[in-house]
Every structure is written in structure tokens, then in C-alpha cells.
Amino acid sequence: MNWLIVIVPAVWAVWTWAHEHKKERMASRHQMVALYVYPFLSACEDLQSRIFNILELNGLRVLRKRYPDASYADETLYLIVRYFGWVAAMHRYGTHAHDPEVIRLTEAVHNAFATPQHPLGPFNFFRPEQKALGKLVMHRFEGQYGVELDTIPYYTFRKELTLPPMADSEAVNQTLTALKKATHAKNLAGRYRLAETQNHLVDLLEYLEEKEGISLFPGKRSKCKTSDVNRKLT
């Protein structure tokens, strides 16, 4: 029985180590989800919701009434650029960086903004500019878990819009002009590009929420129409 005196403590030590190691991994994963996945989901939801409201619910009329100075254009651009920032952070630090479906869907969003398949102009941000704009709105700060990431506040972003490099960006200026000039979704240049983007964002949100077993945003999401008729009108 002497062998039990040696074996049992050893087994207990290994089990304890494995259990504690598992708890540490789980805590680390929960931390990464809180730091990168949740903010990314929020950025996706805010952007897809704004696009859907503009294209399907005559949201421009409401926005023009609420913001007679046309600052809703700046706010909409902020939601786009905020997404660019968080998708880069999520791919670099998030728990789904190597998930093939997340990669596929985020690539689809990138491509919707960048592809020359749709007319060049408003809402057309090629990939280098997507990365550059995303970096401009992200900042580091000391938080609960050490150095953390967040986006700059909207009002800081509005100030940045008046300065280079954003003030010199053709894509930024064309997007702002289109949003300010349009009175209805039907005369919003680039709307088919936005509709495709919104569809991919909805798929991405639903996939990630199912994987994480959470739903940060109650209610069922709808997709913008992406028919050939709508595309011809773009």
C-alpha cells in the first residue's frame, strides 16, 4: 500500500494543476471576449442597424429632422470607421481570429466596401484605406486588464474629420456629400453597396452570437433588399 502514499498525492497534484490551468484559460477567454468580441458585436450592430434604417425605413427623413445641421452624415461615417477599427482589433486579439466562418464573413464586408463591382464613389473604401481609417479611430489606454483598446469618442472624430488625413480623403468626402444630399434612400448614391454590407453584417452577428451563446441585442434582425432592380438604381 506504500505505493498509494506516493501515487495519490501525485495524481491529486496533477488534477489540481489541470483544473486551475483550465480556470485560468476560461478566465483569459472571458477577458478576451469582454475586451474585443463584445465591442466588435456592438460595432456590427450599430452599423447594420443604421444602414437598415436608412435604406428600408426612410431613416434619412428622421435623421435630417433630428440633425438639421446634417451631422448625421458624420455620425454614419463614424459607425463605418468604428467597424473598421474593431474588426482589425478582433482579428488580432479576439477569440475568433482563426474561425473560418468569421474570416469569410468579415472578408465579405471588407469586399462590399472595396469591390469595383459597384460604382466607385460614396461608401467605396479600398482595403488600405479601411485599415488606415480603422487605426485612426482606435486608441490605447490603461484599463482593468492593463493596456486596452477603444474607439475615440464621436465628438473627437468630428474634429478629426476637419484635419488631414481624413479631410483629404476622397472616399470620406464623397460619402459625407452623398449622405447630406440624399433626401431618400432612392436617391442615395452607393446604396446597393451599403445593402450588401448590411446583409453580411447580419450574418456575422447571428453566427457570432450563436457561437458565444449570447444575444446582446433583442429582437430579430431584417436584411436590406439587394435585388437586381435596386442595384440598377444605384
N, C-alpha and C positions, 0 to 999 in steps of 0.2 A: 504493500500500500504506500510505500515511501514515494513511489513514482507520482502518486496523486498530489503529494505535497509540492512537487516541482511543476507538474503539468497544469493543475487547476489555476494557480496564480498567473502562469504564463498565458493561458487561454483568456483568463479574465482581463489581463492587461491588453492583449491584442484586441479583444472585443470592445473594451473601453476606448482604446485609441481610435478604432474604426468608427465607433459611434460618435465620438467627439469630432472626428475628421468630417463625418457626414454632416453634423450640425454646422460646422464651420462652412462647408461648401454650400449648404442651404442658405445660411445667413448671407454669404457672399453673393449668391444668386439673387436673393430678395433685394439686396442692396443695389445690384446692377439693374434689376427691373425697376426699382423706385427711381434710380438716377437717370436711366436712359429710355427704358421701354415706355413707362407711363407718359413722360413728356413727349415722346415721339407719337404715341397714340393721340395725345391731345392736339398736337400739331396737325396730324392727319385729319382728325375730326373737325377741327376748326376750319381747315381749308376746304374739305369736301362739302361741309355744310354751307359755307359762304358761296361756293360755286353753284350748288343746287338751288339755293335761294335766288341767286341772280338769274340763272337760266330757266328755272322751272316755276318760280313763284313770283315773278316780276319784282324781284328784290331791289332792282335799281331804283324803282319808284320810291320805295320805302327809304333806301339809303340816301337818295337825293333830298328827301324831305327831312330826314334826321340830320344830315350833314350838308347844309346849303353851301358851305364853302368847298364842297367836293373832296373833303379829306377822306371820305370813304374809299377813294382810289388809293391813297397812301396806305390805308388800313388793309385793303385787299392785297396789295403788293407785299405788305409786311407778313401776311399769313403765308404767302407763297415762299418768300425768302426764309421765313422761320422754318418752314418744312425742309428747305434745302439744308439748313443748319442742323436740324435734328436727325435727318436721315443719315448724314455723314457721321454724326456722333454715335448713332445707334449701330451703324455698320462697324465702327471702330471699337466700341466698348460694350455694346449690348449683348444680350444673351442669345440673340438670333442672328448673329453676324454670319454664320455659316449655314443657315437654313435655306435650302434651295428654293423653296416657295417664296420666302421673304425676298430673296435676291431677285427672283423672277418678277415679282410684283413691283418692287422698288425700281427695277430696271425699266419696267413698263411705264411708270410715272416719269422717270427721267426722259425716256424716249418721247413721251407725249409732249413734253415741253420742248424737246430738242429737234424732233424729226422735221425734215423739209417736206414730208408728205402733206402737211397742212401749209397754208400760205404763210410766208415769212411775215413777221410783224409783231403785233401785240401778243404777249404771253409766250413768245418764242425765245427761250433761253437755252443756248447751246451748253453742252456739259461743262466746259471750262468756266463759263460764267455762273452756272449753277453752283459750282464748288466755291468760286470766289465770293459770290453773294452770301452763301451759307457761312463762310468763315467770318465775313464782316459783321454778322449779327450775333455771333456766339462770343461769350466771354467767360473767363475762369475766375473763380472766387473761392475763398476758404469757407467750407461748409462743415456740416456734421461729420462727413466722411472724408475730410481732407479737401483736396482741390476738386471742385465740382464745376460743371458746365451749366450755363443757362443762356437764354437769348437776352439781348439788350431790350429795355422797355420800348414800347411803341413810340413814345414821345421822343426818345433818343433817336430812334430810327428815322423819324420825320426830319430831325435836324441833319442826320447823315445824308438824307436824300438831296439836300441843297449843296452838298460838298462832293468833290471828286473822291472816289471814282464813280459813285452811283449817279451823280449829276451828269456825268459824261457818257453814261451807258445808253446806247440806242434802244436796247430792249426794254430797259426801265422806263425811258421817256415815252416810247410807243405804247407801252402797257398803261401807263398813267393817263395818257391822252385818250386812249380808247375808252377807258372806264369813265372819264369825265365827259366825253362827247356823247356816249350812248344814252339814249332815253329809255331803251327797252332791250331785252335780250336779243330781239330780232335784228337790231342794228348795232350789236356789239361785235366788233371785229375780233376774230380769234375765238369765237365761242365754241366751235367744234373741238378745237384743241383743249379747251377747258372741260368740255363734256367728257372727252376721253380720259383726261386726267382724273376727274371725279369718279368715274367708273372704276378705275384701277385702285383709287384710294379706298373706296367702299370694300372692294375685295380684300385689300390688305388689312383693313381694320377688322373685318369679320374673321379672317384667318388668324390674326394675332390674338384677338380676344378669345377665340376658341382654344388656341394653344395654351394661353395663360389661365383659362378658366375664369375670366373676369369680363365684365361689361361696364366700362366707365360711363357709358352714355346710353340711357334708357331709350327704348323705342326702336322701331325698325327703320333702317335707312332705305332710301329710294335712290335710284340711279337716274342721271340725266339721260335724255334721249340722244342717241347717236346715229340716227337714221341717215341714209344717203341724201334725203331731201334736206335735212338740217345741214349736212356737210356742204352741199352745193350753195346754200345760202351764206356760208361763211365768207 
